[in-house]
Amino acid sequence: MGFLIALILVSQTGFCFDVSPTQVNGKVQVSPNVKISPDLINSLFQDDHLVKGVEMMQVAPDGKRILSIRGDLTDPMVGDPVDCVKKCLMDHCKLFNITNIKDPYLLSNIRNEEVDGCCHLDFQMSLDGVKVLDAIISVHLGRDKRVNLISGSLPSVDEYSNQISIGRIQAIAAAKRAIGASSIKGTPKAELNILPIENSKGLMVFVVKLSSDKPLGDWEITIDADTGKEVSRLNQMNFSRNTGKGSFYLNHPLLGAPVTEELLHLTAHSLSGEFANVTNEDSDSASASNDVHIYDPSDTHFDEVNVYSLITRIHDYYKGLGFSKMDFPLRAVVHYGDSYDNAYFSPQSNSMAFGDGNRLNDLSKEETVCWHEYSHAVLNQIVRLNYSAESGAMNEGQADYFACSYSNDAKLGEYAVAKMGKPYLRIMTNSLHYPEDIEGEVHADGSIWGGVLWDVRAALGEKTSDKLIHSSFFYLKSGSPEFLDGANAIFTADKNLNNSENKEALAKVFQARGITTKSNYNGSVLDSKDLMRIGLFRKVHGE
């Protein structure tokens, strides 16, 4: 049996706008060579219905558990989705490394959401009442109530490698020291978690979340609960009813003069409304008793009007996709900092900021800058993606995509970088290929994912692609999903939105960019043909 698996696998061998001091760099990830455990295959083939329905699955680097599995995985479920899915996971516990099926507190349901007739559920692993960091299994039911996609499995934690010697206040103080925070915004939070480490051990840690101006970021710092030392850090900041009248750019200064049009959704005489609340760091906010905000572009208040208009327009665009989670006044600040060369979205404060620029032009005057940051805010309402590696790149890539799709222009940041003599910051019509063009920086690698999404748009059209890509976010698991998970999410969304009408076209796009090329994953990915060959081998040999 092991020989056949080896034979099959040998045949397939192997949230900021611009680059700035707040960018996120990481090591280039190389897929390890994976030898799939015969025990995992045996467990998989105990359910013939499951095997026949699998379209693609990815196995963890240790070869002993499934990272993701896509297809028609069950019969239609009848009854409460949480109970049905939990039973399904327990019935297939060996596939997902669920070792203690008798522990009623091992998996707790932390998400149960219905969107477009599909059900999305997340289950969090806890041990002794403490959450295990990023140990989530995400399960997605289609409109027919069949399980279409499962992402995630549980780590092995057999013992703890340390003890708890400090409390939350001490952990927060340690986190502040670790990053040298001198200007804190809001109230820091600390939560005790278990961090899985090697040799099936768990490290007791505090995950501290704090927002800081110096150094700028929405920081998640992991602190050893015994020694108080920093274990890791991550900057989650994503950089880049009355009707009034105002002057603003429809796009940016390079594409025409300001227009004077209606300002929708205002609820005050300032630039405050149902879906945007714009303030000015350099002066008092604009105010007009007749709600007429017409200023010259050189006036400090012009940028308030411009950003207000951009936010309300992109809000109404997403509303047209059926998304209502942004129906609140999103806070935005213009003229942020001193000659600040960036714009950003802050997940912790749920706000955006736009710098005046130094090397760059005024960031508040370009539509793709604002719509890029707003798209980060939209994704943040659906799923939490760590702002590093491929998950951070997917976050950046989708933000680029929606900014460009709504503006119907493949180029991003044209006005922002014109001051530097560049034609654009990023472009969607690129030829980047996975994995050889991975650089380990979220904006650079986001261009790969953005290019993939733009290819989808070229293949399916704007309307179909925008809805499909947006809907796919609900099929992503929180934490650090990879490009292959993003592809699985899009395939599954297409299955439920369009009865898989676009399956072949999508497969061509992802294959051409290297995302679903099995050889890139060094044996960890199997498809339906592989499983069919394994099943035939087992049948012939009486296994």
C-alpha positions in Angstrom: 0.0 0.0 0.0 2.8 2.4 0.9 4.5 1.7 -2.4 1.4 2.7 -4.4 1.0 6.0 -2.5 4.7 6.7 -3.1 4.4 5.9 -6.8 1.4 8.3 -7.2 3.2 11.0 -5.3 6.4 10.6 -7.3 4.4 11.2 -10.4 3.4 14.7 -9.1 6.7 15.8 -7.6 7.4 18.4 -6.5 -3.2 45.5 5.7 -0.9 48.9 4.5 -1.2 50.4 1.0 2.4 51.0 0.0 5.8 49.4 1.0 6.7 51.3 4.2 8.2 50.7 7.6 4.9 49.0 8.5 5.1 46.4 5.8 5.2 42.7 6.8 8.0 40.6 5.6 8.5 36.9 6.2 10.5 33.9 5.2 9.7 32.4 1.9 7.8 29.2 2.7 8.9 26.0 1.0 6.5 23.0 0.8 8.1 20.1 2.6 8.2 16.6 1.1 5.2 14.8 2.5 4.8 11.0 2.9 1.2 10.2 3.5 0.6 7.7 6.3 -1.0 4.4 5.3 -3.1 4.8 8.5 -4.6 8.0 7.2 -5.5 6.4 3.9 -7.0 3.4 5.7 -9.1 5.8 7.8 -10.2 7.7 4.7 -11.3 4.5 2.9 -13.5 3.4 5.8 -16.1 5.8 4.3 -16.7 4.9 0.7 -19.2 7.8 0.2 -16.6 10.3 1.4 -13.9 8.9 -0.9 -16.1 9.0 -3.9 -17.1 12.6 -3.3 -13.6 14.0 -2.8 -12.4 16.4 -5.5 -9.1 17.5 -3.7 -7.5 17.1 -0.3 -4.3 18.4 1.2 -2.5 16.5 4.0 -0.4 18.1 6.8 3.4 18.0 6.6 3.5 15.0 9.0 1.3 13.0 6.6 -1.0 11.9 9.4 -3.9 14.4 9.2 -5.9 16.3 6.7 -5.5 20.0 6.3 -8.3 20.5 3.8 -10.7 18.4 1.9 -13.2 19.5 -0.8 -16.1 17.9 -2.7 -19.5 16.3 -2.0 -18.3 14.9 1.3 -21.6 13.8 3.0 -25.3 13.1 2.3 -27.6 16.1 2.9 -27.7 16.8 6.6 -31.0 16.8 8.5 -31.3 18.6 11.8 -29.2 21.2 13.7 -26.1 22.0 11.6 -23.8 22.3 14.6 -24.9 18.9 16.0 -24.7 17.2 12.6 -21.3 18.6 11.7 -19.8 17.8 15.1 -21.0 14.2 14.7 -19.5 14.1 11.3 -16.1 15.3 12.6 -16.2 12.7 15.5 -17.2 9.9 13.0 -14.0 10.8 11.0 -11.9 11.8 14.0 -8.7 10.1 12.8 -8.7 12.2 9.6 -8.6 15.4 11.7 -6.5 14.2 14.6 -9.4 14.5 17.1 -8.0 12.1 19.7 -10.3 12.5 22.7 -13.8 12.2 21.2 -15.3 11.7 24.7 -14.3 15.2 25.9 -17.5 17.4 25.3 -15.4 20.6 25.7 -12.7 19.7 23.2 -14.4 21.4 20.3 -16.7 24.4 20.8 -18.7 26.0 18.1 -17.6 29.6 17.7 -19.2 30.4 14.3 -22.6 29.5 12.8 -23.4 31.7 9.9 -25.8 31.3 7.0 -25.0 33.3 3.8 -26.7 32.8 0.4 -28.3 29.6 1.7 -25.0 28.1 2.7 -23.9 27.3 6.3 -20.4 28.2 7.6 -19.3 26.8 11.0 -16.0 27.0 13.0 -15.0 24.8 15.9 -12.3 25.9 18.3 -10.1 23.4 20.2 -9.7 23.9 23.9 -7.8 21.9 26.6 -8.6 22.3 30.3 -10.8 25.3 29.4 -7.9 27.1 27.5 -8.0 27.8 23.8 -5.4 26.2 21.6 -3.9 28.9 19.4 -5.2 28.8 15.8 -6.6 25.3 16.3 -9.8 25.7 14.4 -11.7 23.3 12.1 -13.9 25.1 9.6 -16.8 23.3 7.9 -19.0 24.5 5.1 -22.4 23.2 4.0 -23.8 23.9 0.6 -27.4 24.9 -0.2 -28.2 21.2 -0.5 -26.9 20.7 3.2 -24.0 18.5 2.1 -20.6 19.2 3.5 -18.6 20.8 0.6 -15.4 21.8 2.4 -13.5 21.1 5.6 -10.4 23.1 6.5 -8.1 22.5 9.4 -7.3 19.7 11.8 -6.1 19.5 15.4 -2.5 19.7 16.6 -1.3 17.1 19.1 -0.8 18.4 22.6 0.0 15.6 25.1 1.8 17.7 27.8 2.7 21.3 28.7 6.3 22.5 28.6 5.9 25.3 31.1 3.7 26.7 33.8 1.7 29.9 34.4 3.7 32.3 36.6 2.5 35.7 35.4 -1.0 37.3 35.0 -2.6 39.4 32.3 -1.3 42.7 33.5 2.2 41.5 33.7 1.9 40.0 30.2 0.6 43.3 28.8 3.6 45.1 30.4 6.0 42.5 28.9 4.4 43.0 25.5 4.8 46.8 25.7 8.4 46.4 26.6 9.0 43.9 23.8 7.9 46.2 21.0 9.0 49.4 22.7 5.5 50.9 22.7 5.4 54.5 23.8 2.0 55.6 22.6 -0.9 53.2 23.2 -4.4 53.6 21.7 -7.3 52.0 23.5 -7.2 49.3 26.1 -4.7 46.4 25.6 -6.1 42.9 26.0 -4.4 39.6 27.1 -5.8 36.1 26.8 -4.3 32.9 28.0 -3.8 30.4 25.1 -1.9 27.2 24.5 0.6 27.4 21.7 1.3 23.9 20.1 5.1 23.3 19.7 7.2 20.4 18.6 7.1 16.9 20.2 3.4 17.1 20.9 3.8 19.7 23.6 2.0 22.9 24.4 3.4 26.2 25.6 1.2 28.3 27.9 1.2 31.8 26.5 -0.6 35.1 26.7 -1.7 36.6 23.4 -1.6 40.3 24.0 -3.5 42.6 21.6 -2.6 46.3 21.6 -2.8 49.2 19.2 0.1 51.6 19.1 1.1 54.8 17.3 4.7 54.3 18.2 5.5 51.9 16.8 2.5 52.1 14.5 0.5 48.9 14.4 -2.3 46.6 15.7 0.1 44.3 17.5 -0.5 40.7 18.6 2.4 39.8 20.8 2.7 36.2 22.2 4.2 36.2 25.7 5.5 33.1 27.6 3.1 32.7 30.6 6.0 31.4 32.7 9.0 33.6 31.9 7.3 36.7 30.5 9.5 36.6 27.4 8.3 37.4 23.9 7.6 34.3 21.8 6.4 36.0 18.6 4.8 39.2 17.3 2.6 40.0 14.4 1.4 43.4 13.1 -2.2 42.9 12.0 -2.6 46.5 10.6 -3.6 46.4 6.9 -1.7 49.3 5.4 -2.7 50.7 2.6 -30.1 60.1 5.8 -29.8 63.8 4.7 -28.4 64.4 1.3 -25.8 67.1 0.9 -23.6 68.3 -1.9 -19.8 68.2 -2.2 -16.9 68.5 -4.6 -14.7 65.4 -5.0 -12.7 63.4 -7.5 -14.5 60.5 -9.2 -11.1 58.8 -9.4 -8.0 60.9 -8.9 -6.5 64.2 -10.1 -4.8 62.5 -13.1 -8.1 61.5 -14.6 -10.0 64.7 -14.3 -11.1 67.7 -12.3 -13.3 67.5 -9.2 -17.0 67.1 -9.8 -19.8 68.5 -7.7 -22.4 65.9 -6.8 -24.7 64.7 -4.0 -23.2 63.4 -0.8 -25.4 60.5 0.3 -26.2 59.1 3.7 -25.2 62.2 5.8 -26.5 62.4 9.3 -24.8 65.6 10.5 -23.6 68.9 9.1 -20.0 67.5 9.1 -18.7 64.7 7.0 -20.4 62.2 9.2 -23.1 59.7 7.9 -24.6 56.3 8.2 -21.5 54.6 6.8 -18.6 57.0 7.2 -17.3 59.4 9.8 -14.4 61.4 8.5 -12.2 63.7 10.6 -9.2 65.8 10.0 -6.1 65.5 12.1 -4.8 68.9 11.0 -7.8 71.0 11.9 -11.4 71.0 13.1 -13.6 68.9 10.9 -15.6 70.6 8.1 -19.0 71.8 9.0 -21.8 73.4 6.8 -25.3 74.1 8.1 -26.7 73.7 4.6 -24.7 70.4 4.1 -22.9 71.9 1.1 -19.2 71.0 1.2 -17.5 72.5 -1.8 -13.9 73.3 -1.3 -10.8 73.8 -3.5 -8.5 70.7 -3.7 -5.9 72.8 -1.9 -8.2 73.3 1.1 -7.6 70.9 4.0 -11.4 70.1 4.1 -11.5 68.9 0.5 -9.9 65.6 1.5 -12.6 65.0 4.1 -15.2 65.3 1.4 -13.3 63.2 -1.0 -12.8 60.3 1.4 -16.4 60.5 2.6 -17.6 60.2 -1.0 -15.3 57.3 -1.7 -16.3 55.4 1.4 -20.1 55.8 0.7 -19.7 54.7 -2.9 -17.7 51.6 -2.1 -20.1 50.8 0.8 -23.0 50.9 -1.7 -21.1 48.7 -4.1 -20.6 46.0 -1.5 -24.2 46.4 -0.4 -25.1 45.5 -4.0 -23.2 42.2 -3.5 -25.6 41.5 -0.6 -23.2 42.4 2.1 -24.6 44.4 5.1 -21.9 44.0 7.8 -20.5 47.4 6.9 -23.7 49.2 7.8 -22.1 51.4 10.4 -20.1 54.6 10.4 -16.6 53.6 9.6 -14.1 56.0 11.0 -11.5 57.6 8.8 -8.8 60.2 9.4 -7.3 62.4 6.7 -4.0 64.3 7.0 -2.8 61.6 9.3 0.7 62.1 10.7 3.5 64.4 9.4 4.0 63.8 5.6 3.0 60.2 6.2 3.6 58.1 3.1 0.9 55.6 3.5 -2.7 54.8 4.2 -3.9 51.9 6.4 -6.9 50.0 7.9 -6.7 49.1 11.6 -8.6 46.0 12.5 -8.4 46.7 16.2 -9.9 50.2 16.0 -11.9 49.4 12.9 -10.7 52.6 11.3 -8.8 54.0 8.3 -6.1 56.7 8.0 -4.7 58.6 5.0 -1.4 60.4 5.0 -0.5 63.6 3.2 2.4 61.9 1.5 6.1 62.9 1.2 7.6 60.8 -1.6 3.9 60.0 -2.5 1.1 62.3 -3.4 -1.8 62.9 -1.0 -3.2 59.4 -0.3 -6.8 60.7 0.3 -7.2 61.9 -3.3 -7.0 58.5 -5.0 -10.0 56.1 -5.2 -8.0 52.8 -5.3 -6.2 53.7 -2.1 -9.4 54.2 -0.2 -11.2 51.2 -1.8 -8.2 49.0 -1.1 -8.3 49.9 2.6 -12.1 49.5 2.7 -11.8 46.0 1.2 -9.6 45.1 4.1 -12.3 46.3 6.4 -14.9 44.2 4.6 -12.8 41.0 4.9 -12.2 41.8 8.5 -15.9 41.5 9.1 -16.0 38.0 7.6 -12.8 36.2 8.6 -9.6 36.9 10.5 -6.5 36.3 8.3 -3.1 36.6 9.9 -1.2 39.4 8.2 1.8 37.4 7.1 2.8 34.7 4.5 0.1 33.6 2.1 -2.9 34.5 4.3 -1.6 38.1 4.4 -0.9 38.0 0.6 -4.5 36.9 0.0 -5.7 39.8 2.1 -3.7 42.2 0.1 -4.5 40.6 -3.2 -8.3 40.7 -2.7 -8.0 44.3 -1.6 -6.2 45.2 -4.8 -8.7 43.2 -6.8 -11.8 44.9 -5.5 -10.2 48.4 -5.7 -9.4 47.8 -9.3 -12.5 45.9 -10.2 -14.8 48.7 -8.9 -12.7 51.3 -10.7 -12.5 49.1 -13.8 -8.8 49.7 -14.1 -6.1 47.1 -13.6 -3.7 49.7 -12.3 -3.5 50.6 -8.6 -1.9 53.7 -7.1 -1.4 55.7 -10.2 -1.7 59.1 -8.6 -0.1 58.1 -5.4 3.3 57.2 -7.0 3.1 59.8 -9.9 5.3 62.1 -7.8 8.0 59.5 -7.9 7.8 59.2 -11.7 6.2 55.8 -11.6 3.1 54.8 -13.8 1.5 52.8 -11.0 2.1 51.0 -7.7 0.8 47.6 -8.6 -0.9 46.1 -11.7 -3.3 43.2 -11.9 -2.4 42.2 -15.4 0.8 40.6 -14.3 2.4 37.3 -15.2 3.6 36.3 -11.7 3.6 32.5 -11.0 3.4 30.4 -7.9 5.6 29.4 -6.1 8.7 30.7 -7.8 7.6 34.3 -7.6 6.9 34.2 -3.9 9.1 36.8 -2.1 7.9 36.5 1.5 6.3 40.0 1.6 2.5 40.4 1.7 2.2 43.2 -0.9 4.6 41.5 -3.4 3.0 38.1 -2.9 -0.5 39.7 -2.9 0.2 40.7 -6.5 0.3 36.9 -7.3 -3.1 36.4 -5.7 -4.5 39.6 -7.2 -3.3 38.5 -10.6 -5.2 35.2 -10.2 -8.4 37.0 -9.2 -8.0 39.3 -12.2 -7.7 36.3 -14.5 -10.9 35.0 -13.0 -12.5 38.3 -13.8 -11.3 38.1 -17.4 -12.6 34.5 -17.7 -16.0 35.0 -16.0 -16.8 38.7 -16.3 -16.9 41.4 -13.7 -20.3 40.7 -12.2 -19.9 37.0 -11.8 -16.4 37.3 -10.5 -17.0 40.0 -7.9 -19.9 38.1 -6.4 -18.0 34.8 -6.5 -14.8 36.1 -5.0 -16.6 38.0 -2.3 -18.7 34.9 -1.4 -15.5 32.8 -1.2 -14.4 34.7 1.9 -17.0 32.9 3.9 -15.4 29.5 3.1 -11.9 30.5 4.5 -10.7 29.3 7.8 -9.5 31.9 10.3 -5.7 32.1 10.9 -3.2 31.3 8.1 -4.9 29.7 5.1 -2.8 29.4 2.0 -3.4 30.1 -1.7 -4.7 26.5 -2.2 -7.3 27.2 0.5 -8.3 30.3 -1.3 -8.8 28.3 -4.5 -10.8 25.7 -2.6 -13.0 28.5 -1.2 -13.7 29.9 -4.7 -14.5 26.4 -6.2 -16.9 25.8 -3.3 -18.5 29.2 -3.6 -19.0 28.5 -7.3 -20.5 25.1 -6.5 -23.2 26.8 -4.4 -23.8 30.0 -6.3 -23.5 28.7 -9.9 -23.8 24.9 -9.7 -20.1 24.6 -10.6 -20.8 26.1 -14.0 -17.4 27.8 -14.0 -15.4 24.8 -12.6 -13.4 24.2 -15.8 -12.7 27.9 -16.4 -11.5 28.3 -12.8 -9.4 25.2 -13.0 -7.6 26.7 -16.0 -6.9 29.9 -14.2 -5.5 28.3 -11.1 -3.5 25.7 -13.0 -2.0 28.4 -15.2 -0.8 30.4 -12.2 0.5 27.3 -10.4 -1.9 27.4 -7.5 -3.5 24.0 -8.0 -0.4 22.3 -9.7 0.0 19.3 -7.5 3.7 19.1 -8.1 4.2 22.3 -6.2 3.0 20.7 -3.0 5.5 17.8 -2.9 3.1 15.0 -2.3 0.6 16.6 0.2 -2.2 17.1 -2.4 -4.4 14.3 -3.8 -7.3 14.6 -6.2 -10.2 12.3 -7.2 -8.1 10.5 -9.8 -5.4 9.7 -7.2 -7.9 8.4 -4.7 -9.5 6.3 -7.5 -6.2 4.6 -8.2 -5.6 4.0 -4.5 -9.1 2.6 -4.2 -8.5 0.3 -7.1 -5.2 -0.9 -5.7 -6.8 -1.6 -2.3 -9.6 -3.6 -4.0 -7.3 -5.7 -6.1 -5.1 -6.5 -3.0 -8.1 -7.1 -0.7 -7.3 -4.2 1.6 
